[in-house]
Amino acid sequence: MERSAKDRSRLIAGNEREYGERYAQLTFPTASTAQRALARRTELLQALAGRVAVGYGGTKLDCNGLSPGCRICAEGGWSCLFITGRCNCRCFYCPTAQTENDLPTTNTVDFRTPADYVGYLERFGFSGASISGGEPLLSPKRSLAYVRAVKKHFGARMHVWLYTNGTLANDELLRRFRDAGLDEIRFDIGATDYHLDKLRQAAGVIPTVTVEIPAIPEDHQRLKDKLVEMRDAGVAHLNLHQMRLTPYNFEHLVSRGYTFLHGEKVTVLESELTALELLRFGLDRNIGLPVNYCSFVFKNRYQGRAARLRNGRFIMKGYETLTENGYIRSLTLLGSPEAVTRQMEAFTRQAVDKDLWSKGSSRGKLLIHPRLWGMIDWNDFSLLVGYSSTRQLASMSYRNPFVSVPVNAGKAVIIERARAVADFELRGEDCESYGKFFLIDGKRPEKRDKFTLWAELLRFEKGLQGLQDYF
């Protein structure tokens, strides 16, 4: 199901706010440009049909031959630790300045010691961890200490990989990371003009060698020419990212004449088409190097979903549930005080677990768990559907409900929840349809089924499917 007109307007307004006066400098597709680009994307996807595995709601391909780390990320088990904020390269596509020697951080929470981070990985149930930056090899002792501590504690239960531009890699350092237990190393060869010498040093030392780069449109032909060389150099996987605009790289990307796309963040249209072209080229030539197109919508939807699912279980109430898309769902019956009283008496007579329902903030409200759906007389009630999102914080903001989750004796992580959207009030047949679509049958509503309402609810219940819209 495509985005509703309301949702598109919301995204456009958000993009305008992010860039302010500079927004006018961005070139977005006209209706005819978008139509041609969509036709080209459709042609590429049809050429790939039956030859690649398309997964995660149609947002990631090829899912055959994903690196171990990518598979863990896709399944929601990945933690990324930014070991430092400094980098010694200045790539035009980099989203941030990379000039600060920050503490090791993930999700705004810093981990001053490897033991703190190990406790965090254990408490939140991760199965993969990566060391990123900045450039981690600018802080080799720190990076090694965290890799060593994680692998010592978890062993084979935790796949650990490291991102690097490779400029500081050498034989001795690579061996030290191997001995610390590093499972995978990922090179951004875009930072080194696509040179592969440091990558060749790593091949045969680190178990898995991956190249992870943005799909740069003007380097399209050069990347085609590099596929065989990468394979022969020992690269096991090629990850291509969709380029994303940020306030930091704004001038660099605008000066290149790209066509930008609206979305949760502004992305580059030509970057997606370049990635799909390279994926098809590799298959057509039978090169044998697995290519993974990691679209922005995959990262935004599925990494965000994983974080919400991970956090939500710590703060949700007994009558609440987590949606497939990771939002805390609250169902509130709205009716007369007499109807609410009758319903509570019915729950009591049938010995319904008291954790599955709760009296609301007024006499005409009753919060229920979805398991009680079949016990409700919908002639007496309308339905209020609420969605909350969660995030991790280093300390309390005191603006929203929160819980403190200890990860070891000296470290805790704050999980805060906040309303993700204004509550939806459903009446009559819409109540029954909501239960059918999202609680009972689990089938996605069709466009004819009150498209605007269900498209809005789908964002929070199941998430959107497919690659991003072009507008």
C-alpha positions, -999 to 999 in steps of 0.1 A, spaced: 0 0 0 14 34 -10 15 64 13 -16 84 17 -19 120 5 -19 130 42 13 111 49 30 126 18 21 161 30 34 153 64 68 142 50 71 172 27 64 195 56 90 178 77 116 180 50 109 217 45 113 223 83 146 205 84 162 226 56 144 259 60 154 284 34 178 260 18 149 237 9 143 258 -22 178 247 -36 167 211 -37 155 196 -70 126 171 -64 111 151 -93 83 166 -113 53 143 -120 68 133 -153 103 128 -139 89 106 -111 69 86 -136 100 79 -158 121 70 -128 94 47 -115 92 30 -149 130 25 -149 129 11 -114 100 -12 -124 120 -24 -154 150 -32 -132 129 -50 -106 113 -71 -133 147 -80 -147 157 -91 -112 125 -110 -105 131 -147 -99 168 -141 -97 171 -124 -63 154 -128 -29 135 -97 -20 128 -94 17 117 -72 46 86 -58 31 102 -54 -3 129 -30 10 160 -51 7 175 -71 -22 193 -94 -28 187 -113 4 206 -142 -9 242 -142 3 238 -114 29 269 -111 52 264 -125 87 262 -89 101 236 -78 76 214 -108 84 216 -100 121 207 -64 114 177 -74 92 165 -97 119 167 -69 145 196 -81 166 222 -55 158 238 -29 181 262 -3 166 287 13 189 302 46 177 336 42 193 347 78 183 334 108 165 366 115 146 376 105 111 407 112 90 388 113 57 364 139 44 341 120 20 316 143 3 287 120 12 295 117 49 264 127 70 282 143 99 313 164 105 333 135 123 356 159 142 349 151 178 366 124 199 334 114 217 329 86 242 317 53 228 280 58 222 249 40 209 214 54 209 226 86 226 238 65 256 275 65 263 294 34 275 326 45 292 339 9 298 337 -23 278 320 -39 308 291 -14 305 286 -22 269 288 -60 274 261 -56 301 240 -36 277 243 -62 249 233 -89 273 204 -71 289 188 -61 256 193 -94 239 215 -85 210 232 -111 187 255 -88 167 276 -57 175 296 -34 153 323 -10 161 319 22 140 328 59 141 342 82 129 371 60 121 376 33 147 413 27 138 420 62 150 414 47 184 429 12 180 434 4 217 399 15 226 384 -4 196 403 -36 204 393 -34 241 356 -34 232 359 -61 206 379 -83 230 355 -78 259 324 -86 238 339 -117 222 353 -129 256 319 -127 272 297 -140 243 320 -160 221 303 -173 190 269 -161 203 278 -125 192 289 -117 157 312 -86 159 323 -65 129 341 -32 124 336 -4 99 367 14 85 379 34 56 410 12 58 436 40 56 452 31 89 450 -7 86 482 -27 85 492 -63 89 499 -61 126 467 -43 135 446 -66 115 461 -96 132 454 -80 166 418 -76 157 417 -112 145 431 -124 178 406 -103 197 379 -122 179 367 -99 152 344 -118 128 340 -93 100 355 -61 87 338 -36 63 357 -12 41 344 20 27 365 21 -4 347 52 -15 369 71 10 401 59 -8 392 64 -44 382 27 -46 417 14 -39 417 -22 -27 452 -27 -12 442 -25 25 413 -48 17 436 -74 3 457 -73 35 426 -81 55 415 -110 33 426 -143 49 432 -126 82 397 -114 92 371 -142 85 347 -121 65 357 -91 43 329 -68 31 328 -36 11 301 -12 22 297 20 2 271 45 -10 259 39 -45 273 71 -61 256 77 -95 286 93 -112 308 63 -102 283 38 -118 307 26 -146 337 25 -123 319 3 -98 309 -21 -126 346 -23 -135 355 -30 -99 332 -59 -92 355 -86 -105 385 -70 -89 367 -69 -55 357 -106 -59 393 -116 -67 407 -95 -39 387 -116 -13 356 -95 -9 327 -118 2 299 -92 1 292 -58 -14 267 -36 4 254 -6 -15 236 22 5 212 48 -8 227 82 -5 210 105 21 210 143 24 219 159 57 224 195 68 261 187 70 266 173 34 239 196 19 263 217 -2 283 188 -15 253 168 -27 234 198 -41 264 208 -62 263 174 -79 229 180 -95 211 151 -79 173 146 -79 161 144 -43 132 124 -29 109 133 0 107 109 29 114 105 65 148 119 54 157 133 20 174 108 -2 190 107 -37 168 92 -65 197 83 -88 215 64 -60 187 39 -58 187 33 -95 225 30 -96 224 3 -69 197 -17 -87 217 -14 -120 248 -27 -103 229 -56 -88 215 -66 -122 249 -62 -139 266 -85 -114 240 -112 -120 240 -107 -158 277 -112 -159 276 -140 -134 304 -123 -114 297 -142 -82 300 -113 -58 268 -110 -37 253 -75 -38 230 -62 -11 211 -30 -18 204 -15 16 178 11 9 171 40 32 136 28 37 149 -5 49 172 11 75 146 36 86 117 11 89 134 -21 101 162 -7 123 136 16 139 112 -13 143 139 -34 160 146 -6 185 110 -1 193 104 -38 198 135 -41 220 126 -11 242 88 -15 243 87 -47 264 103 -28 293 77 -1 296 44 -14 282 15 -22 305 -2 -56 309 -32 -46 288 -10 -31 260 7 -49 231 34 -43 207 24 -40 171 42 -58 143 59 -25 136 71 -21 172 47 5 185 30 2 219 -7 -2 211 -34 9 236 -71 0 230 -96 21 249 -133 14 249 -154 46 250 -190 43 262 -214 53 289 -204 48 325 -231 21 328 -217 2 298 -182 4 312 -195 -9 345 -213 -38 329 -182 -47 309 -160 -47 340 -185 -69 358 -185 -93 329 -147 -95 331 -149 -102 368 -175 -129 365 -154 -147 339 -122 -143 360 -104 -124 334 -68 -117 344 -69 -82 359 -36 -73 341 -55 -75 308 -78 -46 315 -78 -13 334 -103 14 343 -95 45 323 -90 81 334 -128 88 333 -159 68 340 -166 63 303 -133 46 295 -119 11 298 -86 -1 285 -84 -37 272 -59 -62 259 -66 -75 223 -72 -110 237 -105 -96 252 -117 -85 218 -143 -112 214 -159 -104 247 -169 -69 238 -204 -58 227 -196 -32 201 -231 -19 202 -221 -3 235 -187 12 226 -166 31 202 -128 25 201 -98 47 208 -66 33 193 -34 49 206 3 43 196 34 51 215 70 50 205 100 44 227 136 56 227 167 51 248 182 80 267 212 85 289 192 103 316 156 112 323 140 140 303 110 142 327 88 151 298 74 116 293 69 83 312 101 63 316 117 34 332 153 28 342 168 -5 330 200 -15 348 226 -32 326 251 -38 354 258 -26 390 269 8 379 251 15 346 215 19 336 197 29 304 165 51 304 136 40 282 111 68 275 77 64 258 58 92 240 27 93 218 36 86 182 4 102 168 -29 115 179 -53 87 190 -76 73 163 -113 71 173 -132 43 154 -170 38 154 -195 12 142 -182 -10 114 -148 5 116 -143 -11 150 -150 -46 135 -128 -39 105 -100 -28 127 -102 -61 146 -103 -81 114 -74 -63 98 -50 -60 127 -60 -84 155 -77 -114 140 -71 -121 103 -39 -102 101 -45 -94 64 -35 -60 51 -65 -38 41 -71 -32 4 -71 3 -10 -108 2 -13 -112 -3 24 -113 34 35 -78 39 22 -69 70 41 -78 57 75 -62 23 70 -31 37 54 -26 58 85 -31 29 108 -9 6 87 21 29 94 19 19 131 5 -16 129 25 -33 102 46 -6 85 46 3 49 59 -21 22 81 -17 -8 108 8 -18 101 44 -13 76 65 -32 91 89 -57 78 124 -50 
